[in-house]
Amino acid sequence: MSGAFITGSDRPEKGTIRVGFMPLTDCASLVMASVLGLDEKHGIKLDLRRQHSWSGMRDRLLAGEIDAAHALYGMLYGVENGIGGPAARMAVLMNLSRNGQSVTLSRALAAHGATDLGTLATLVRKSQRRLTFAHTFPTGNHAMFLYYWLAAGGIDPLRDVQVATVPPSQMATNLAAGHMDGFCAGEPWSVRAVEAGAGFTAATSQDIWPDHPGKALGATAAFVDANPHACRSLIAAVLEAGRWIDESPEHRDAAAEVLASPAWVDADRHAIAARLHGDYDDGMGKHWLDPDPLQFHANGDANFPFLSDGMWFMTQHRRWGLLREDVDYAAVAARVNRVGLYREAALVAGVPASSSLMRTSMLMDGKVWTGKDPDAYISSFPIQHAALLGA
């Protein structure tokens, strides 16, 4: 911990922080940090700015039009490594959430017998056309989860089907119009497709990776380096907001009421609330309370920026040929994930912080990810494109 922090000369360098967000349920902790006044408690003011696409969010962040963002974890690492554009140094301040995304398939596929991953794989092999699946950003969480899910069923997402990039709020309408056969996105847009009768939930993201990292609070490295005290205050405020949401069902209901407003997500409160509580209806007659629902705090476990999480996204970027060459995965993650700053903010907010930089995760195919030996991990997948690039 820095001496400046200890002696109290940690006044935020910037009083108002412009934060971009997408109209998704998992922007909740940012919204509630502002609504509950937790930002002002920590000496800052959040100026929340709604965005319409992840590419627009990225561009405004890099141009300095916004200071920080409710961001796709994989998007931040894609920019860091120059995938799809010039490289720029980025920073992950914290995880905003975990779990709570979905793979949605069209009811038309169900009518042709594709009701789960196994039957979808059979249909893909038999179909005379290439099915089309959408995600929200080429290097983002939804693309990587969708690819992982398809590949676990023997479907090569880059050869056996077509993929498209669509903003999350346009997913349900495009599915209903028949422009795609399925998609992976965050809520409430997956449940919107179910309620409209256009699709059904084939898998949750927690089915793919239990307790996976969701959105991150991201910024450029330049902004964080110039404003460390402001960023510490930002993290602390959002940590307290996430803790407040997770404290009780009543707080989740209140958050759903706020999020439903046109200023934020602009969607039906009941649609937001159901999956915010982990209450799932897949649209095909199955109903359940998910044991691993969308979480915003989980006593800090949902927020800690583990290096292994950032490394996982890079392994998948490499697996699918997005990352053109091997990198020092651990070194990049240590540079991007601002663990020291997070720990200082967690101390301010009274939140436990992990002593470990890595965690162990088992994904749907039984593969275990620990952060050790990324190259061997990538090579272990029977469907992968890194070998074509000389891995």
C-alpha positions as CSV (number, residue, x, y, z in Angstrom):
1,M,0.0,0.0,0.0
2,S,1.4,3.4,-0.9
3,G,2.5,5.9,1.7
4,A,0.2,8.5,0.2
5,F,-2.8,6.3,0.8
6,I,-1.7,5.6,4.4
7,T,-1.2,9.3,5.3
8,G,-4.6,10.3,3.8
9,S,-3.3,12.4,0.9
10,D,-5.5,10.3,-1.4
11,R,-8.0,12.9,-2.5
12,P,-9.4,11.9,-5.9
13,E,-7.6,13.7,-8.7
14,K,-10.9,13.9,-10.7
15,G,-14.2,14.7,-9.1
16,T,-16.5,13.5,-11.8
17,I,-15.8,10.3,-13.6
18,R,-17.5,9.6,-16.9
19,V,-18.4,5.9,-17.1
20,G,-19.9,4.2,-20.1
21,F,-22.4,1.4,-19.7
22,M,-24.5,-0.9,-21.9
23,P,-28.2,-1.4,-21.2
24,L,-27.8,-4.8,-19.5
25,T,-28.8,-6.2,-16.1
26,D,-25.1,-6.5,-15.1
27,C,-24.6,-2.8,-15.2
28,A,-26.5,-2.8,-11.9
29,S,-23.7,-2.1,-9.4
30,L,-22.6,1.0,-11.4
31,V,-26.1,2.3,-11.5
32,M,-26.8,1.6,-7.8
33,A,-23.5,3.2,-6.8
34,S,-24.9,6.4,-8.3
35,V,-28.5,6.0,-7.2
36,L,-27.5,5.2,-3.6
37,G,-24.9,8.0,-3.4
38,L,-22.0,5.7,-2.8
39,D,-20.0,7.6,-5.3
40,E,-20.3,10.8,-3.3
41,K,-19.5,8.9,-0.1
42,H,-16.1,8.2,-1.6
43,G,-15.5,11.7,-2.9
44,I,-16.5,11.3,-6.6
45,K,-19.5,11.7,-8.8
46,L,-20.4,9.1,-11.5
47,D,-21.5,10.5,-14.8
48,L,-23.1,7.4,-16.3
49,R,-23.3,7.4,-20.1
50,R,-25.4,4.9,-22.0
51,Q,-23.8,3.3,-25.0
52,H,-25.3,1.5,-27.9
53,S,-22.6,-1.0,-29.0
54,W,-19.4,-2.5,-27.6
55,S,-17.4,-1.1,-30.5
56,G,-18.7,2.3,-29.7
57,M,-17.8,1.9,-26.1
58,R,-14.3,0.8,-27.0
59,D,-13.8,3.8,-29.3
60,R,-15.1,6.4,-26.8
61,L,-12.9,4.9,-24.1
62,L,-9.8,5.1,-26.3
63,A,-10.6,8.6,-27.4
64,G,-11.0,9.8,-23.8
65,E,-14.7,10.7,-24.3
66,I,-15.4,8.4,-21.3
67,D,-13.0,7.7,-18.4
68,A,-14.1,4.1,-17.5
69,A,-16.5,1.5,-18.7
70,H,-18.8,-1.4,-17.9
71,A,-16.8,-3.5,-20.3
72,L,-16.5,-7.0,-21.7
73,Y,-13.5,-8.6,-20.0
74,G,-12.3,-10.1,-23.3
75,M,-12.7,-6.8,-25.2
76,L,-10.2,-5.1,-22.8
77,Y,-7.7,-7.9,-23.4
78,G,-8.3,-7.7,-27.2
79,V,-7.4,-4.0,-27.2
80,E,-4.4,-4.6,-25.0
81,N,-3.1,-7.1,-27.5
82,G,-4.0,-5.2,-30.7
83,I,-6.6,-7.6,-31.9
84,G,-8.7,-6.0,-34.6
85,G,-7.0,-2.6,-34.3
86,P,-4.0,-0.7,-32.8
87,A,-2.9,-2.0,-29.4
88,A,-3.5,0.3,-26.5
89,R,-2.6,-0.2,-22.8
90,M,-5.7,-1.1,-20.8
91,A,-6.6,-1.7,-17.2
92,V,-9.1,-4.0,-15.4
93,L,-10.0,-2.4,-12.1
94,M,-12.3,-5.1,-10.8
95,N,-14.9,-7.6,-11.9
96,L,-18.4,-6.2,-11.8
97,S,-20.3,-9.5,-11.9
98,R,-20.2,-13.2,-12.5
99,N,-22.6,-15.6,-14.2
100,G,-25.9,-14.7,-15.7
101,Q,-25.5,-14.8,-19.5
102,S,-27.2,-17.2,-21.9
103,V,-27.0,-19.1,-25.2
104,T,-30.4,-18.7,-26.8
105,L,-31.5,-20.8,-29.8
106,S,-34.5,-20.2,-32.1
107,R,-37.8,-22.0,-31.8
108,A,-37.4,-22.9,-35.4
109,L,-34.3,-24.9,-34.5
110,A,-36.3,-26.6,-31.8
111,A,-39.0,-27.5,-34.3
112,H,-36.3,-29.3,-36.3
113,G,-35.2,-31.3,-33.3
114,A,-32.3,-29.1,-32.0
115,T,-33.2,-28.7,-28.3
116,D,-29.8,-29.0,-26.7
117,L,-26.1,-29.0,-27.7
118,G,-26.1,-32.7,-28.8
119,T,-29.1,-32.4,-31.1
120,L,-27.8,-29.1,-32.4
121,A,-24.6,-30.8,-33.4
122,T,-26.6,-33.4,-35.3
123,L,-28.6,-30.7,-37.1
124,V,-25.5,-28.8,-38.0
125,R,-24.0,-31.9,-39.7
126,K,-27.3,-32.6,-41.6
127,S,-28.3,-29.1,-42.5
128,Q,-27.9,-28.0,-46.1
129,R,-27.2,-24.4,-45.0
130,R,-24.7,-23.1,-42.5
131,L,-26.5,-21.9,-39.4
132,T,-25.8,-18.4,-38.1
133,F,-25.0,-17.6,-34.5
134,A,-24.4,-14.1,-33.1
135,H,-22.3,-12.7,-30.3
136,T,-21.8,-9.1,-29.2
137,F,-18.1,-8.4,-29.9
138,P,-15.4,-10.5,-31.6
139,T,-13.0,-10.8,-28.6
140,G,-15.7,-10.4,-26.0
141,N,-17.1,-12.8,-23.3
142,H,-20.1,-13.8,-25.3
143,A,-18.1,-14.8,-28.4
144,M,-15.7,-16.8,-26.3
145,F,-18.5,-18.6,-24.3
146,L,-20.4,-19.3,-27.5
147,Y,-17.4,-20.7,-29.3
148,Y,-16.5,-22.8,-26.2
149,W,-20.0,-24.2,-26.0
150,L,-20.3,-25.0,-29.7
151,A,-16.8,-26.6,-29.7
152,A,-17.6,-28.7,-26.6
153,G,-20.4,-30.3,-28.7
154,G,-18.0,-30.9,-31.7
155,I,-19.1,-27.9,-33.7
156,D,-16.3,-25.8,-35.0
157,P,-17.5,-22.2,-34.7
158,L,-15.2,-20.9,-37.5
159,R,-15.9,-23.7,-40.0
160,D,-19.2,-25.4,-39.3
161,V,-21.4,-22.4,-38.8
162,Q,-21.4,-18.6,-39.5
163,V,-21.0,-16.0,-36.8
164,A,-22.1,-12.4,-36.7
165,T,-21.6,-9.5,-34.3
166,V,-24.9,-7.9,-33.1
167,P,-25.5,-5.3,-30.3
168,P,-27.1,-7.1,-27.3
169,S,-30.3,-5.0,-27.5
170,Q,-30.9,-6.1,-31.1
171,M,-30.5,-9.9,-30.5
172,A,-34.1,-10.8,-29.7
173,T,-35.6,-8.9,-32.6
174,N,-33.1,-10.3,-35.1
175,L,-33.8,-13.8,-33.8
176,A,-37.6,-13.3,-34.1
177,A,-37.0,-12.0,-37.7
178,G,-35.1,-15.2,-38.7
179,H,-31.9,-13.4,-39.3
180,M,-30.0,-15.8,-37.0
181,D,-30.4,-19.2,-35.5
182,G,-29.1,-18.4,-32.0
183,F,-27.0,-16.0,-30.0
184,C,-25.1,-15.5,-26.8
185,A,-25.7,-12.3,-24.8
186,G,-26.4,-10.9,-21.4
187,E,-29.8,-10.2,-19.8
188,P,-32.5,-9.1,-20.2
189,W,-32.1,-9.7,-23.9
190,S,-32.1,-13.5,-23.7
191,V,-35.2,-13.6,-21.6
192,R,-36.8,-11.1,-24.0
193,A,-36.4,-13.7,-26.8
194,V,-38.0,-16.3,-24.6
195,E,-40.9,-14.2,-23.6
196,A,-41.5,-13.2,-27.2
197,G,-41.7,-16.9,-28.2
198,A,-38.7,-16.4,-30.6
199,G,-36.2,-18.6,-28.7
200,F,-35.4,-20.8,-25.8
201,T,-32.5,-20.9,-23.4
202,A,-30.2,-23.7,-24.4
203,A,-27.5,-23.0,-21.9
204,T,-26.6,-20.5,-19.3
205,S,-23.0,-19.1,-19.2
206,Q,-22.7,-20.7,-15.7
207,D,-23.4,-24.0,-17.4
208,I,-20.3,-23.4,-19.5
209,W,-18.1,-22.0,-16.8
210,P,-19.5,-21.9,-13.2
211,D,-18.7,-18.6,-11.5
212,H,-17.0,-17.2,-14.6
213,P,-16.0,-13.5,-14.7
214,G,-18.7,-11.3,-16.2
215,K,-18.2,-7.7,-17.1
216,A,-15.2,-5.8,-15.8
217,L,-14.7,-2.2,-14.8
218,G,-12.2,-1.1,-17.3
219,A,-10.2,2.0,-18.3
220,T,-7.1,2.9,-20.2
221,A,-3.9,2.4,-18.4
222,A,-3.1,6.1,-19.0
223,F,-6.3,7.2,-17.1
224,V,-5.6,4.9,-14.2
225,D,-1.9,5.9,-13.9
226,A,-3.0,9.6,-13.9
227,N,-5.9,9.2,-11.5
228,P,-5.1,6.3,-9.1
229,H,-7.0,7.9,-6.1
230,A,-10.1,8.5,-8.2
231,C,-10.0,5.0,-9.5
232,R,-9.6,3.6,-5.9
233,S,-12.7,5.6,-4.9
234,L,-14.5,4.3,-8.0
235,I,-13.7,0.7,-7.1
236,A,-14.7,1.2,-3.5
237,A,-18.1,2.7,-4.4
238,V,-18.9,0.0,-6.9
239,L,-17.8,-2.7,-4.4
240,E,-20.3,-1.3,-1.8
241,A,-23.0,-1.2,-4.4
242,G,-22.5,-4.8,-5.4
243,R,-22.5,-5.8,-1.8
244,W,-25.8,-3.9,-1.3
245,I,-27.5,-5.7,-4.3
246,D,-26.4,-9.1,-3.1
247,E,-27.5,-8.5,0.5
248,S,-31.2,-9.5,0.1
249,P,-33.9,-10.4,-2.4
250,E,-35.5,-7.0,-1.6
251,H,-32.4,-5.2,-2.7
252,R,-32.4,-7.2,-6.0
253,D,-36.0,-6.2,-6.5
254,A,-35.2,-2.6,-5.9
255,A,-32.3,-2.8,-8.3
256,A,-34.6,-4.3,-10.9
257,E,-37.1,-1.4,-10.4
258,V,-34.3,1.1,-11.0
259,L,-32.8,-0.7,-14.0
260,A,-36.2,-0.9,-15.7
261,S,-36.2,2.8,-16.2
262,P,-35.6,4.2,-19.7
263,A,-32.5,5.9,-18.4
264,W,-30.8,2.6,-17.7
265,V,-31.9,-0.7,-19.3
266,D,-35.3,0.3,-20.5
267,A,-37.0,-3.1,-20.2
268,D,-39.8,-4.8,-18.3
269,R,-39.0,-4.9,-14.6
270,H,-40.3,-8.5,-14.2
271,A,-38.1,-9.7,-17.0
272,I,-35.1,-8.1,-15.3
273,A,-36.0,-9.3,-11.8
274,A,-36.6,-13.0,-12.7
275,R,-33.1,-13.9,-13.8
276,L,-31.6,-11.3,-11.4
277,H,-33.0,-13.7,-8.8
278,G,-31.8,-16.8,-10.7
279,D,-35.4,-17.7,-11.6
280,Y,-35.2,-19.3,-15.0
281,D,-37.8,-20.4,-17.5
282,D,-36.1,-21.8,-20.6
283,G,-39.2,-21.3,-22.9
284,M,-39.5,-25.0,-23.5
285,G,-41.3,-26.0,-20.3
286,K,-38.3,-26.2,-17.9
287,H,-38.2,-23.9,-14.9
288,W,-35.5,-23.8,-12.2
289,L,-33.8,-21.7,-9.5
290,D,-30.2,-21.6,-10.7
291,P,-27.6,-22.5,-8.0
292,D,-25.1,-20.1,-9.7
293,P,-27.0,-17.0,-10.5
294,L,-25.8,-13.6,-11.6
295,Q,-23.9,-12.1,-8.6
296,F,-22.4,-8.7,-8.0
297,H,-20.3,-9.3,-4.8
298,A,-20.4,-12.8,-3.2
299,N,-18.3,-11.4,-0.3
300,G,-15.8,-10.0,-2.8
301,D,-15.2,-13.3,-4.6
302,A,-17.2,-12.0,-7.6
303,N,-15.1,-8.9,-7.8
304,F,-11.5,-9.9,-7.3
305,P,-9.5,-9.4,-10.6
306,F,-7.8,-12.8,-10.7
307,L,-4.9,-12.9,-13.2
308,S,-6.0,-16.4,-14.3
309,D,-9.3,-14.9,-15.5
310,G,-7.6,-12.5,-17.8
311,M,-5.2,-15.2,-19.0
312,W,-8.2,-17.5,-19.8
313,F,-9.6,-15.0,-22.3
314,M,-6.2,-14.7,-23.9
315,T,-5.9,-18.5,-24.3
316,Q,-9.3,-18.4,-26.1
317,H,-8.2,-15.6,-28.3
318,R,-5.1,-17.7,-29.2
319,R,-7.2,-20.8,-29.6
320,W,-9.4,-19.2,-32.2
321,G,-6.6,-17.4,-34.1
322,L,-7.6,-13.9,-32.9
323,L,-4.2,-13.6,-31.1
324,R,-1.8,-14.2,-33.9
325,E,1.2,-15.2,-31.7
326,D,2.0,-16.4,-28.3
327,V,2.4,-13.9,-25.5
328,D,3.6,-14.0,-21.9
329,Y,0.1,-14.6,-20.6
330,A,1.0,-14.1,-16.9
331,A,3.0,-10.9,-17.5
332,V,0.2,-9.3,-19.6
333,A,-2.4,-10.2,-17.0
334,A,-0.2,-8.8,-14.2
335,R,0.1,-5.5,-16.2
336,V,-3.6,-5.2,-17.1
337,N,-5.3,-6.3,-13.8
338,R,-4.7,-3.7,-11.2
339,V,-4.7,-6.0,-8.2
340,G,-2.8,-3.7,-5.9
341,L,-5.2,-0.8,-6.5
342,Y,-8.2,-3.2,-6.1
343,R,-6.9,-4.4,-2.7
344,E,-6.5,-0.9,-1.5
345,A,-10.1,-0.1,-2.5
346,A,-11.3,-3.3,-0.9
347,L,-9.7,-2.3,2.4
348,V,-11.5,1.1,2.2
349,A,-14.8,-0.6,1.5
350,G,-14.3,-3.3,4.1
351,V,-14.4,-6.1,1.6
352,P,-12.2,-9.3,1.8
353,A,-9.6,-9.6,-0.9
354,S,-8.1,-12.9,-2.1
355,S,-4.4,-13.5,-1.2
356,S,-4.0,-15.5,-4.4
357,L,-3.7,-14.2,-7.9
358,M,-4.9,-17.4,-9.5
359,R,-8.0,-19.5,-9.1
360,T,-9.0,-23.0,-10.3
361,S,-12.0,-23.4,-12.6
362,M,-13.5,-26.5,-14.2
363,L,-15.5,-25.8,-17.4
364,M,-18.3,-27.8,-19.0
365,D,-16.0,-30.2,-20.9
366,G,-14.2,-31.2,-17.7
367,K,-11.0,-29.2,-18.6
368,V,-9.5,-27.5,-15.5
369,W,-7.9,-24.1,-15.8
370,T,-5.5,-22.9,-13.2
371,G,-3.5,-20.3,-15.0
372,K,-0.6,-22.7,-15.3
373,D,0.9,-23.7,-18.7
374,P,-1.4,-21.7,-21.0
375,D,0.3,-23.2,-24.1
376,A,-0.5,-26.8,-23.1
377,Y,-4.0,-25.7,-22.2
378,I,-4.6,-24.3,-25.7
379,S,-3.1,-27.4,-27.3
380,S,-5.4,-29.7,-25.3
381,F,-8.5,-28.7,-27.3
382,P,-9.4,-31.0,-30.2
383,I,-11.0,-28.0,-31.9
384,Q,-8.7,-25.0,-32.1
385,H,-7.1,-22.8,-34.7
386,A,-3.9,-21.7,-32.9
387,A,-1.9,-24.6,-34.5
388,L,-2.6,-23.1,-38.0
389,L,-0.8,-20.0,-36.8
390,G,2.3,-21.9,-35.8
391,A,1.6,-22.4,-32.1
